[in-house]
Amino acid sequence: MDFSRYFRDYPSPDGFFGPYGGAELPPELEAAFKEINDAYQAICQSAHFINELRRIRREFQGRPTPLYHCDRLSRKLGNCQIYLKREDLNHSGAHKLNHCMGEGLLAKYMGKKRLIAETGAGQHGVALATAAAYFGLKCEIHMGEVDIAKQAPNVTRMKILGAEVVPVKIGLRTLKEAVDSAFASYAKNYRDSIYCIGSVLGPHPFPLMVRDFQFCIGEESRAQFLEMTGHLPDAVTACVGGGSNAAGSFAAYLNDPVELIGVEPLGRGSGLGEHAASMNYGTPGSMHGFRSYMLKDENGNPAPVYSIASGLDYPSVGPEHALWHDLGRVRYLTASDAEAVDAFFKLSRYEGIIPALESSHAIAYAMRWAKEHPYGSIIATCSGRGDKDIDYVVEHYGYGDEYAFRD
Ligand SMILES: *Cc1c(COP(=O)(O)O)cnc(C)c1O
């Protein structure tokens, strides 16, 4: 397939990736999203904006992040070569800062004074609060009361960084209500505020904009792999929640002979409510302002979803992934909770890297791929570090002593 024209053809000017994407907005938000789109279209071509973002990435974020050859892990599996793109070494510990710094810089250029967002597990909230502090902007994070109780360390981080955490007390008091609450605040305040979506999701231009801000992952890994080995990797894999780290990991390779694999969370199994594998078990439909694959219940509402990795439990997926799926350019497979935990311990024990449980899904798949391709090479994106997950893992799975060093 020829992807040399891909970035000119997609998305369409109104934000469609084939039949997916678009912007389904309540009338009171149409003007606000048009303003964001116009501003982004103007600055994404501006050398001044691009240079400023590059400087921030180098001096504040710690980019480029390393590409690391997992020698011991690879040898344990045979003759394959597994590489990790170390997004866990980004300042604040995950790839999310890539798009939050972009969104913060956009807000600054638009003359906005405040960033508004919702957060579920709190990872997006922490990254956005970090960006807001850097740019000297106010930050308002809407979070369900149930999530606030579960995610105390992230709530503390947001508050130390100066963000206002707005507790949402309606409905089930989780992510869905937090989205509604954040949108309502934005509709009231959009003249001096900007809404910041945490993945390649939501109405146009966010799927495009967040993918562009994450593009550096694959752009760097491609150049780094070429420099280290003189050729391209056989495969690149990343975990898929909303799909931002995967979109950023894959986009630079679309026109290369490189296999691309997104890994969705299979959770405890394939029954509705047991997983969050939207592409594998979902159907096309609309929610949260855009069209994509999604998991729905019998009434057509967003289905309950589950994964051991809270950053992956979203009932839909970015619209560009839906297009890549239909074009056959990217394959979307799954890894279960149990496989993710196994990968979590193996990477910790054999390489000295504790990965986030989200990232562990990609690493689990890379190990499966490696066994099937004895002389192949694969890059897995390590989207974040696992410090946030250690208490949960130890409580439910112990310290992983069954993985003790035996050579
Ligand atoms: C939020 C998060 C994810 C999932 O988000 P995507 O948009 O699918 O990338 C994955 N890994 C980590 C560490 C996260 O914090």
The ligand as a Gaussian input file, in Angstrom:
#p B3LYP/6-31G(d) Opt

LIG

0 1
 C       -2.745000       7.142000      29.618000
 C       -1.719000       6.126000      29.386000
 C       -1.814000       5.187000      28.318000
 C       -3.010000       5.098000      27.408000
 O       -3.227000       6.221000      26.612000
 P       -3.043000       6.195000      25.022000
 O       -3.740000       7.435000      24.600000
 O       -3.654000       4.953000      24.482000
 O       -1.584000       6.239000      24.764000
 C       -0.777000       4.294000      28.132000
 N        0.292000       4.277000      28.942000
 C        0.431000       5.157000      29.978000
 C        1.655000       5.075000      30.823000
 C       -0.566000       6.098000      30.232000
 O       -0.428000       6.949000      31.258000

